[in-house]
Each structure stands twice: as C-alpha cells, then as structure tokens.
Amino acid sequence: MGTVPLSALVLSYNSERDIGPCLESVAGFADEVFVVDSFSTDRTQEIARQYTSNVHLHQFENFAAQRNWGLDNLAIRHDWVLHLDADERLTPELLEEIRELFDRHPEGVDGFYIKRRFYFLGRWLRFGANYPMPEVRLFRKHLARVIDAGGREYLAIRGKVQTLRHDMIHENKRGLTAWITKANMMAEWEVEELLTGAGKRRLASATASEYVELKRSRWLREAIWHRVPMFVRPVLLFVLRYIIQLGFLDGAPGLAYAVLMHFWYPFLISAKYYEKARARRSAPLRAASARDLLHADAGAEAVTPPAVWIGHLTQQTLVERIRTALEWLGIRDLLRGKRSIFIKPNLTWPDPTPGVTTTPAFIEAAVLALRDYGVDITIGESDGGYHSYKAEEAFAAHGLYDLMTRYGIHVENLTKLPAVICRQEVDGREVTVELPRLLIEETDFFITMPVPKVHAMTGLSLGFKNQFGCIPSPMRLRYHPDFAHTIVAVNMLLRPRLALFDGTYFLDESGPMAGKAVAMNLLVAATDIGSGSRACAEIMGIDPWTVRHFVVARRVGLFADSLAGVRLNEPPSKFFSHRFTLERSLLSEFTRRMFRSRIGTRLVYDSALADPLHEALYILREFRPVKRLLYGDVGYTARRTMPPG
C-alpha cells in the first residue's frame, strides 16, 4: 500500500529508547516525516535519520513554541499534519482507520481527536490516567495553532472536529528519573502561569476565536479546581483519580502513578507557588503600560500632526475626490518605502446595502486612486459573525473579484489565512487576540474603509469598529463583553495609517445592519482613525464620549480631546445637515445587554441553546407583527446562509 498524503511532525529530546517505535509506526505510512529535535545528547538523532532525512534541530523553549516552529518553518507539503511526541506511536488499527479516511478524502472536517492509551511502568492505565484522554492530533495545518498555557499545551483548531475510533499509544521508556525531572520542569511552568496568568489570557483568546479543543478541559479547572485551596488540591485529586475513578484497579503501576502524578506533582506546584509568591510580595514588579508602548511607537513614526480632509462627492467625481484627498493628506510621504497595502472595507453584510456596507463604487475608486502610487493592493474581510455568511459571498456581490481581474489586486478571506495570537496592553489590561499573520507580519500599510453609522451595541461604528472584522474567527462575538479594550488593542496592533470613510450614505436609527440610510455624499479621509472618527461624530451630531471604546482609546492616546491640534481642510460643522439618533428596538436592547454580559454572550453564542435560539429568531422575523415588535420600524435584513462549525 502507498503512503497517505499527510505530514507527520515528531518532537524529540534524548529519546533514544522511544524514537524508534514512534517512527516505525509512521514511516512508510505518512508521505513525509519530520523530526524536530531539541539538541539531544544521546543517539536520538542518529536513530531518527534511519527513518527520515528530515531531522531538524531547534532550541527548546516550550512544547507549544516547538510545535509552532515546526509548522511555520519546515517545508511541509501537505495540508494535513499529524503531531506526535517521540514516546507516542500509532496502533495498526489506527493506521488503517486513517488510511480509509484519506481514501474517502475527508471533506467538511478540519481535525480529528485521537484517543491515547497511557502506559506507565509497562502497564496500560485504563482507569487512573483518565483514559481515553482525546487530543486533536490530526488536523489541517492552516487552521491550527498550538497554545502555550504554562505547563500545558493545547493544539487548537478553528473548524469542525471529529473523533477517530482507534487509539494511539503513549509510553515513555526513559524511566522514573527522567519522568521526575520533566515533572519538575512542568511544575515551574505551572507556577509561572499561576503568578502571571499569561497562559490563561492566551486560552481566553483562543476560546474566543473558536478554538474547539479548549472547550473540553477549561471549565472544570476554572470553575472548581482553581477555587480549591492549593494544598488541599493534591488530596482531592488523589481521591478522585485513585478511588472514585478506580485507579486502584491499575495495580502497582496505578498506585505509583496516582501518588506521583495526582498527589506529589500538584503538591510540588503548591509549594513552589507559595515560595515564589512570598518572594514576589517583597519585590513587586512593574509592567510596562500601554501608554508607554504607545509613546515608544509614536516617537518612532509620528512626524506630522493628524490630518482630516472632508468634502462632497458624486459618483462621477469619486476617483478625483479621493485623489485630491490623498494628495492633501500627503500620501506620497506616508507611502514612502511602503509596498504592500491592505484595505479593510466594511462588508458586514454579503449584499451591497446603503449605509451598511462600503459601496462597490467607493471601493473601486479607492483602488484606482491608490494604483497611481505603484503599490500592491490586497482587500480582505472575514466570514460573517456566527457563521452568517462566507466572505466570498460579499466579495462577489461587491465586485471585488471583478476588480481583481481588471486591476490585478488580491482578495483574501481572512478566516482562511494563518493567524497568530497577539498580546497588547490597553489601559492597564493585557488583551490577547487572534489576528491574521498577513496583517501583522506582511502588510506595510493598513487602510480602513468604514461606513459611518449608529450601532445598537456600541453606540457608533466608525474608524475603530471596522477592524473588528479582521479577527478571523466567525465566533469573534465572544469578545463582546470586553469589546472596548479588545477593539482598541486590535487597532494598536494593526496600526491603520489611513482611514477613508465612505460617507455616500450614513446609517441612522439603528445598526449595524438595520436602520435608515441617509444620503450624505461625503468623503472623510484621515491619517489618524481617532481624528477621523471624531470628525464623523461631529458631522452626525453625536457626543463621542457616549461611546465606550472611544473613551478607552482616549486614555491610551488614540482619540484626542478635540480637533484643535488636527489639520483640517474644512471644519466638520460645515457638513452637519442631519442629527443622527440611535433608536433601539426590543431585540436590539436585549442584544445590547447580552453584548455586555459574559454569561449572556456564552449563552447566546457558545452553548447548546445558541443554534436553536437563532433559528427561532430567523423563523419569527418572517411574521410582520413579530418582526415589528422585535426590530422596530427600521426593519431587519439579516439572513443566515452558512451553518455553524
């Protein structure tokens, strides 16, 4: 039989007793096998090269970093990757199941849980080691990331995951001395996590980004385990695993494992934590603030004051007005040394809708104006929130594929691109958020292209809010309870250099996808999203300090107290012609309360009730009296075309 079109990635360190059986189980099965070794001092590398020429050395930091380094830097040819440690191997039954799976070309699924049989002192622990301990080990490379949680790692994947029937084997043959050495190292990581909480924040972001594996294991630890006094935990865990879960049926190896893993190891963590926490109380550390970081960054690049250009436009003058605005803003200086431009329009709905989405004519005009400067343009958006639509639907309806053909631009669905976990301090909080690698590492110049509108949940949707769609997961709605700090963090990380507000229509009464479109025929162009947003708020007659994320942005220096220090071609007051007001319907008021509530957000978007609740609303809104009661006079056009997961 031939090989299976997948790539096996194996981690090793001083694994000469284990690496042979591991590679024996995948060599000749996986089309390519990679070994990432942490500079072993025994025969590990020599043995590995007997099975594969793809043996690479990389200094070990932690397991998550090691696996991610392999995913990012090795010449992996296949979309499907199998993760293994050197002390793990696949059973013949599992090999055959995977082979049959790939013969059918798995569609509609992005990863697989594999159950693990854990062997200790030569015996399979059927009871006390919490068998079957499923983990996502087979997955589509571009949808996965390994999250470091301080002593723990989670292979996290966006997408649908299924469980394979057969088991893999986990058996470390290096002996108790090596096991205890590793446990001591892991305890240090666990203690550091307890002291800093960095891993917890990474996991919170991963959960908010629809990483499925985390849902199984975190609730029990956070809701119960972390509430138990530290020195009581070892006793409770030993009783749970050895007595209640019948670990005593695993014989002498089961007793040894229960004492070491379920009593000694958590007791070691508790003692180390007590020691380090006591030392830290006598020597507190000061972390750099978001304002410190902001000032350091601003000092490197801010050489001119913010500028805002405001003017009327028509369909016939769109391109010329955008060119005029760009030149007035000093676009040539802004683009000096920049080649790759990313444009983020507002495609919060798949169909072009006045006041809701950036108009196709405005997008095309901006592309034509920017092409004058010889830049490489990419336009992108993520799939709709809660899987309401695919970004490709919006691209097609807004003519982006036609622009790609005519002008040679690139169009990207951000949900399908590799992502990175980013951390940013905002007003004394560290925010962890997932963003596409394209925007963080490969974009020279970010342009946001929002539509000015009132917003039922946030008050206003202007220059900052548009970047929420850069978070790749459709379940970014889980960020809602801490939206203000999250959206400011996103903008600090993406650093938009230019805002082109499509004021062909502003949205009144309700938003972001329902309301009254008001034809304003304005272009507001700004070199600073805070100044541009403030100018739009003045044009709309809305106090910006009623918007919470503007207040947070003001605290970190991204939103000025006034436009006094901003270079203006015209005062915004000159363009005030309609006072915009937010009118919340019964449903939008309920949604706003859920928006601010962690429990409500989890209930509405991340629970067993979520799908039935949304489906019921989709049915009810077809009845005119109910629709009017729920949505008010503004109506509602939202639909759902893509099933969750």
C-alpha positions in Angstrom: 0.0 0.0 0.0 1.1 3.5 -0.7 1.7 6.4 1.7 -1.1 8.7 3.0 -0.9 12.3 1.9 -0.2 13.8 5.3 2.9 15.1 7.1 4.0 13.7 10.4 5.7 16.1 12.8 7.6 14.4 15.8 9.2 16.2 18.7 12.2 14.6 20.4 14.8 15.1 23.1 17.1 12.4 24.4 14.6 9.9 23.2 16.8 7.0 22.0 14.6 4.5 23.8 11.3 5.8 22.3 12.0 7.4 18.9 12.5 4.1 17.0 9.0 2.6 17.7 7.4 6.0 17.1 9.0 6.5 13.7 8.5 2.8 12.9 4.7 3.4 13.2 4.6 6.3 10.7 7.5 5.6 8.3 6.1 4.2 5.1 2.6 5.4 6.2 2.8 9.2 6.2 4.1 10.6 2.9 6.7 12.7 4.8 8.0 12.6 8.3 9.7 15.5 10.1 11.6 15.3 13.4 12.3 18.4 15.4 14.9 17.6 18.0 16.0 19.8 20.9 19.7 19.1 20.6 19.7 15.6 22.1 22.9 14.3 23.6 22.2 10.6 23.1 21.6 8.6 19.9 18.2 10.1 19.2 19.2 12.0 16.1 21.2 9.0 14.7 18.2 6.7 15.1 15.8 9.3 13.6 17.9 9.6 10.5 17.4 5.9 9.9 13.8 6.6 9.2 13.8 10.1 7.7 16.2 12.7 6.3 14.0 15.5 7.7 15.7 15.8 11.1 15.9 19.4 12.2 17.4 21.0 15.4 15.7 23.8 17.3 16.4 25.1 20.7 13.6 24.1 23.1 11.5 26.9 24.7 8.3 25.1 25.5 6.3 22.4 23.7 3.9 24.9 22.1 6.7 27.0 20.7 8.5 23.9 19.4 5.4 22.6 17.6 4.6 26.0 16.1 8.2 26.4 14.9 7.9 23.2 13.0 4.6 24.3 11.5 6.0 27.7 10.5 9.5 26.8 9.3 9.6 23.3 7.9 8.8 22.7 4.2 5.6 20.8 5.0 3.9 20.0 1.7 0.6 18.6 2.8 -2.4 20.3 4.2 -3.0 17.6 6.8 -0.4 17.2 9.7 -0.1 14.6 12.4 1.5 15.6 15.6 3.4 13.1 17.7 5.9 13.1 20.6 8.8 10.6 20.5 7.1 8.4 23.2 3.9 8.0 21.2 3.1 5.6 18.4 0.1 4.7 16.3 -1.6 1.3 16.5 -2.1 -0.8 13.3 -5.9 -0.3 13.8 -5.5 3.5 13.9 -3.2 3.4 10.9 -5.8 1.5 8.9 -8.6 3.9 10.0 -6.7 6.9 8.9 -5.8 5.3 5.6 -9.5 4.5 4.9 -10.4 8.1 5.9 -8.0 9.6 3.4 -9.2 7.2 0.7 -12.5 8.9 1.1 -10.9 12.4 1.0 -12.3 13.9 4.3 -14.5 16.9 3.5 -16.3 19.2 5.9 -14.0 18.3 8.8 -10.8 20.1 9.8 -9.3 17.9 12.6 -9.6 14.7 14.5 -9.4 13.8 18.1 -7.2 10.7 18.8 -7.6 8.7 22.0 -4.5 7.9 23.9 -3.6 4.7 25.9 -1.2 5.8 28.6 1.4 3.2 29.7 3.3 3.7 33.0 5.9 1.2 34.3 4.9 -1.1 31.5 1.1 -1.2 32.2 -1.8 0.5 30.4 -3.6 2.6 33.0 -7.2 2.1 32.0 -8.7 3.9 35.0 -6.4 6.3 36.9 -4.9 8.1 33.9 -8.3 9.4 32.7 -8.4 7.3 29.6 -9.2 7.9 26.7 -7.6 11.5 27.0 -8.5 12.5 23.4 -6.4 15.3 21.8 -6.5 16.9 18.4 -3.5 15.4 16.7 -4.5 15.1 13.1 -5.5 18.5 11.6 -5.4 20.9 8.7 -2.2 22.9 9.1 -3.5 26.3 8.1 -6.4 26.2 10.7 -4.3 25.1 13.7 -2.1 26.7 16.3 -0.6 25.3 19.5 -1.4 27.5 22.5 1.1 27.6 25.4 -0.8 27.6 28.7 2.1 27.4 31.1 2.8 23.7 31.8 0.0 22.7 29.4 -0.4 23.0 25.7 -3.5 22.8 23.5 -3.5 22.1 19.8 -6.2 24.5 18.9 -8.1 24.4 15.6 -10.8 26.6 14.0 -13.3 24.3 12.4 -15.2 21.1 12.7 -13.5 18.2 14.6 -14.5 14.6 14.8 -13.1 11.7 16.9 -11.3 8.6 15.5 -12.4 5.2 16.8 -9.0 3.7 17.5 -6.2 4.6 19.9 -2.6 5.7 19.8 -0.2 4.6 22.5 1.8 6.9 24.8 4.6 5.0 26.6 7.7 6.7 27.9 10.5 4.2 28.4 13.1 6.6 29.9 12.4 5.7 33.5 11.2 7.4 36.6 14.2 9.7 37.0 13.6 11.3 33.6 9.9 11.5 34.4 10.5 13.3 37.7 12.9 15.7 36.0 10.3 16.6 33.4 7.6 16.9 36.1 9.8 19.4 38.0 10.2 21.5 34.8 6.5 21.4 34.1 5.8 22.5 37.7 7.9 25.6 37.2 5.9 26.5 34.2 2.6 25.9 36.0 3.7 28.1 38.9 4.7 30.9 36.5 1.3 30.6 34.9 -0.4 30.9 38.3 1.7 34.0 39.1 1.3 35.8 35.8 -1.9 34.4 34.2 -0.4 34.9 30.7 -1.4 31.4 29.6 -4.9 31.9 30.9 -5.2 35.0 28.8 -3.9 33.2 25.7 -6.5 30.5 26.3 -9.3 33.0 26.8 -8.4 34.5 23.4 -8.2 31.1 21.8 -11.7 30.2 23.2 -13.0 33.5 21.9 -11.6 32.6 18.5 -13.5 29.3 18.2 -10.6 27.0 19.1 -12.6 23.9 19.8 -10.2 21.7 21.9 -10.2 24.1 24.7 -13.9 23.8 25.5 -13.5 20.3 26.9 -11.0 21.0 29.6 -11.1 24.5 30.9 -14.5 24.8 32.6 -13.7 22.2 35.4 -10.2 23.8 36.1 -11.6 27.3 36.3 -14.9 26.7 38.0 -13.8 24.2 40.6 -10.1 23.3 40.6 -8.8 26.9 41.0 -11.3 27.6 43.7 -9.9 24.8 46.0 -7.1 25.8 48.4 -3.8 24.9 46.9 -2.6 22.4 49.5 -6.0 20.7 49.5 -5.9 20.0 45.8 -3.4 17.1 45.9 -5.6 15.2 48.4 -8.8 15.7 46.4 -7.1 14.8 43.1 -5.7 11.6 44.5 -9.1 10.6 45.9 -10.8 11.4 42.6 -8.3 9.5 40.4 -7.3 6.6 42.5 -10.5 5.8 44.4 -13.5 7.3 42.6 -12.2 6.6 39.1 -11.0 3.2 40.2 -7.3 3.8 39.7 -6.5 1.1 42.2 -7.6 -1.4 39.5 -4.4 -0.5 37.6 -2.3 -2.4 40.1 1.1 -1.3 41.4 1.8 1.0 38.4 -1.5 2.6 39.0 -0.6 3.3 42.7 2.8 4.7 41.7 1.3 7.0 39.1 -1.5 8.2 41.4 1.0 9.1 44.2 3.4 10.8 41.8 1.1 12.5 39.3 -2.1 13.1 41.4 -0.5 13.9 44.8 3.2 14.7 44.6 3.0 16.8 41.4 0.2 19.2 42.5 1.7 19.4 45.9 5.0 20.4 44.3 3.2 23.1 42.4 1.6 24.4 45.5 4.9 24.5 47.4 6.7 26.2 44.6 3.9 28.7 44.2 3.9 29.5 47.9 7.7 30.1 47.8 7.6 32.3 44.7 4.5 34.3 45.7 6.1 35.1 49.0 9.3 36.3 47.3 7.3 38.4 44.8 5.4 40.2 47.6 8.6 41.5 48.9 9.8 42.6 45.4 6.9 43.6 43.3 7.4 44.1 39.6 6.2 46.9 37.4 4.9 46.1 33.9 5.2 48.5 31.0 1.9 50.2 30.4 0.0 50.5 27.1 0.7 54.2 27.2 4.5 53.5 27.5 4.3 51.3 24.4 2.2 53.7 22.5 4.6 56.6 23.2 7.6 54.5 22.2 5.9 53.6 18.9 4.6 57.1 18.3 8.1 58.6 18.9 9.5 56.4 16.1 7.0 57.3 13.4 4.8 60.3 14.2 6.4 63.2 12.4 3.4 65.3 11.4 0.1 66.2 13.2 -3.0 64.2 12.3 -4.9 65.5 9.2 -8.6 65.2 8.2 -10.0 66.0 4.7 -13.7 66.4 4.3 -15.6 67.0 1.0 -18.7 66.3 -1.0 -18.6 63.7 -3.8 -20.7 62.3 -6.6 -20.5 59.1 -8.5 -18.8 60.9 -11.3 -16.2 62.6 -9.1 -15.4 59.7 -6.8 -11.9 58.9 -8.1 -10.8 62.5 -8.4 -12.1 63.5 -5.0 -10.2 60.6 -3.4 -7.1 61.5 -5.3 -7.5 65.1 -4.1 -7.9 64.0 -0.5 -4.9 61.7 -0.7 -2.6 64.3 -2.0 -3.8 66.9 0.5 -3.1 64.3 3.3 0.5 63.8 1.9 0.0 60.3 0.7 3.4 60.2 -1.1 5.2 60.8 2.2 3.0 58.3 4.0 3.7 55.6 1.4 7.4 56.2 1.1 9.1 52.8 1.5 5.8 51.0 1.7 4.8 48.4 -0.9 2.1 46.1 0.4 -1.3 47.8 1.2 -4.2 46.1 2.9 -7.7 47.7 2.6 -10.4 46.7 5.0 -13.8 47.8 3.7 -17.0 47.3 5.8 -18.5 44.2 4.4 -20.6 43.4 7.4 -23.3 42.1 5.1 -22.9 40.0 1.9 -25.1 42.2 -0.3 -24.3 45.8 -1.1 -26.6 47.7 1.2 -26.7 51.6 1.6 -25.4 52.7 4.9 -24.5 49.1 5.9 -21.6 48.2 3.6 -18.9 50.1 1.8 -20.3 50.8 -1.7 -18.7 49.0 -4.6 -18.2 52.3 -6.5 -16.2 53.7 -3.5 -14.0 50.6 -3.2 -13.2 50.7 -7.0 -12.5 54.4 -6.9 -10.1 54.0 -4.0 -8.3 51.2 -5.8 -7.9 53.4 -8.9 -6.6 56.3 -6.9 -4.1 54.2 -4.9 -2.8 52.4 -8.1 -1.2 55.8 -9.0 1.4 55.1 -6.4 2.6 51.8 -7.6 1.6 49.7 -4.6 0.5 46.1 -4.2 -3.2 46.2 -3.0 -5.0 43.4 -1.0 -8.6 43.8 0.1 -9.9 41.4 2.7 -12.6 40.6 5.2 -13.5 37.6 7.5 -16.6 35.4 7.4 -19.7 36.8 8.9 -20.2 36.7 12.6 -21.7 33.5 13.9 -21.2 31.9 10.5 -23.9 34.1 9.0 -22.2 34.2 5.6 -19.0 33.5 3.8 -16.7 36.3 2.9 -16.6 35.1 -0.6 -20.3 35.9 -1.0 -19.6 39.5 0.0 -16.5 39.7 -2.3 -18.6 38.5 -5.3 -21.6 40.8 -4.6 -19.4 43.9 -4.1 -17.5 43.2 -7.3 -14.1 42.5 -5.7 -13.4 39.6 -8.0 -14.0 41.8 -11.0 -11.6 44.3 -9.5 -9.0 41.5 -9.1 -9.4 40.7 -12.8 -9.3 44.2 -14.0 -6.6 45.8 -11.8 -4.5 42.9 -10.5 -5.4 43.3 -6.8 -5.6 40.5 -4.3 -8.7 39.4 -2.4 -8.4 37.4 0.8 -10.8 35.7 3.2 -9.0 36.4 6.5 -10.8 33.5 8.1 -8.8 31.1 5.9 -5.4 32.6 6.4 -2.8 31.6 9.1 -3.3 33.5 12.3 -1.1 34.5 15.2 -2.0 35.1 18.9 -1.1 38.7 19.8 -1.0 40.4 23.1 -1.4 44.2 23.8 -1.7 46.2 26.9 -4.6 48.6 26.9 -5.4 50.9 29.8 -3.8 48.6 32.4 -5.2 45.4 30.9 -3.4 42.9 28.7 -5.6 41.9 25.8 -5.0 38.7 23.9 -6.5 38.5 20.4 -6.0 36.4 17.3 -5.2 38.2 14.1 -4.1 37.1 10.6 -0.4 36.8 10.1 -0.9 38.7 6.8 -1.8 41.8 8.7 0.7 41.5 11.5 3.8 40.5 9.6 3.3 41.0 5.8 1.4 44.3 5.5 3.3 47.6 5.2 0.3 50.0 5.2 -3.2 49.4 6.5 -6.2 51.3 5.2 -9.6 51.1 6.9 -12.7 51.9 4.8 -15.6 52.2 7.2 -19.2 53.4 6.8 -20.3 56.0 9.5 -23.3 54.6 11.3 -25.0 54.4 14.6 -24.7 51.0 16.3 -27.1 49.3 18.6 -24.4 47.7 20.7 -21.5 50.2 20.7 -23.3 53.5 20.0 -21.3 54.3 16.9 -19.4 52.3 14.3 -16.6 54.4 12.8 -12.9 54.1 12.3 -12.1 51.7 15.2 -15.0 49.3 14.9 -14.4 48.4 11.3 -11.3 46.5 12.3 -13.3 44.0 14.4 -13.8 42.1 11.1 -10.1 41.5 11.0 -10.4 38.9 13.7 -10.6 35.8 11.6 -12.9 33.6 13.6 -16.7 34.0 12.9 -17.1 33.5 16.7 -15.3 36.8 17.4 -18.6 37.7 19.0 -17.2 36.1 22.1 -15.0 39.2 22.5 -18.2 41.3 23.0 -18.1 41.6 26.9 -14.7 43.3 26.7 -15.3 44.9 23.3 -13.9 48.3 24.2 -10.5 47.1 25.2 -10.4 44.4 22.5 -11.1 46.8 19.6 -8.6 49.3 20.9 -6.0 46.5 21.2 -6.8 45.4 17.6 -6.2 48.9 16.3 -3.0 49.3 18.3 -1.7 46.0 16.7 -2.9 46.7 13.2 -2.0 50.5 13.3 -4.2 51.8 10.5 -2.3 54.6 8.7 -5.2 55.9 6.6 -9.0 56.0 7.1 -11.3 56.6 4.1 -14.8 56.9 5.4 -17.4 56.1 2.7 -19.9 58.7 3.5 -22.1 58.1 0.4 -24.6 57.0 3.0 -24.6 57.3 6.8 -26.8 54.9 8.8 -29.3 56.3 11.2 -31.7 55.0 13.8 -30.2 51.5 14.3 -27.2 49.5 13.2 -25.0 47.9 12.2 -27.2 46.0 9.7 -30.6 47.7 10.0 -31.6 51.3 10.0 -32.3 54.3 7.8 -29.7 55.1 5.1 -29.2 58.8 4.9 -27.6 60.1 1.6 -24.8 62.4 2.8 -22.4 62.1 -0.3 -19.3 62.8 1.8 -15.7 61.6 1.9 -13.9 61.9 5.2 -10.2 60.9 4.8 -7.9 60.9 7.8 -4.3 60.0 8.6 -5.5 59.1 12.1 -8.5 57.0 12.9 -9.3 58.8 16.1 -9.4 62.2 14.5 -11.4 60.9 11.5 -13.9 59.2 13.9 -14.2 62.4 15.9 -14.9 64.4 12.8 -17.6 61.9 11.7 -19.2 62.1 15.2 -19.4 65.9 14.9 -20.9 65.6 11.4 -23.5 63.2 12.9 -24.2 65.4 15.9 -23.3 62.7 18.4 -21.2 63.1 21.6 -18.2 60.8 21.1 -17.8 60.3 24.9 -21.1 58.3 24.9 -19.1 55.6 23.1 -17.1 53.4 25.5 -14.4 52.3 23.1 -13.7 56.0 22.3 -13.2 56.7 26.0 -10.7 53.8 26.2 -9.0 55.0 23.1 -8.7 58.4 24.6 -7.0 57.0 27.7 -4.2 55.5 25.6 -3.8 58.5 23.3 -5.6 57.3 20.2 -8.6 59.7 20.5 -8.0 63.4 21.0 -10.0 65.6 23.4 -10.8 67.8 20.5 -9.8 68.5 16.9 -7.8 71.6 17.9 -4.5 70.0 17.0 -5.7 68.4 13.8 -5.0 69.8 10.4 -8.4 70.3 8.7 -9.3 71.4 5.1 -12.8 72.3 6.4 -14.4 72.3 9.8 -16.8 69.2 10.3 -19.6 71.6 11.5 -19.8 72.8 7.9 -21.2 69.4 6.8 -23.7 68.9 9.6 -27.1 68.6 8.0 -28.8 65.7 9.9 -28.8 64.8 13.6 -28.4 61.1 13.9 -30.0 59.3 16.8 -29.9 55.7 18.0 -33.3 54.1 18.4 -33.0 50.6 20.0 -35.8 48.1 19.3 -36.9 45.4 21.8 -34.5 42.9 20.3 -31.5 45.3 20.0 -31.9 46.3 23.7 -31.9 42.6 24.6 -28.9 42.1 22.4 -27.0 45.0 23.9 -27.4 43.5 27.3 -26.2 40.2 26.1 -23.3 42.0 24.3 -22.0 43.3 27.7 -22.6 40.1 29.6 -20.1 37.3 29.7 -22.8 34.8 30.7 -25.2 36.2 28.2 -22.6 36.1 25.4 -21.8 32.5 26.2 -25.5 31.5 26.3 -26.4 33.2 23.0 -23.3 32.3 21.0 -21.5 29.4 22.7 -23.9 27.0 24.3 -26.2 24.2 23.3 -29.1 26.8 23.2 -27.3 29.1 20.7 -28.3 27.4 17.5 -32.0 26.7 18.4 -32.3 30.3 19.7 -31.0 31.8 16.5 -33.1 29.5 14.3 -36.2 30.5 16.2 -35.5 34.2 15.6 -34.9 33.6 11.9 -38.4 32.0 11.7 -40.2 34.5 13.9 -38.9 37.5 12.0 -40.8 36.4 8.9 -44.0 37.3 10.6 -44.6 41.1 10.2 -46.1 41.8 13.6 -43.4 39.9 15.4 -40.8 41.5 13.2 -42.0 45.0 14.0 -42.1 44.2 17.8 -38.6 42.8 17.7 -36.9 45.1 15.3 -39.0 48.3 15.4 -39.6 50.5 12.4 -36.1 50.0 11.0 -36.7 46.5 9.8 -34.0 43.9 9.6 -32.4 42.2 6.6 -30.1 39.7 8.3 -30.1 36.2 7.0 -28.1 33.0 7.6 -26.6 31.1 4.7 -23.8 29.1 6.4 -24.2 26.5 9.2 -22.1 26.8 12.3 -18.8 24.9 12.5 
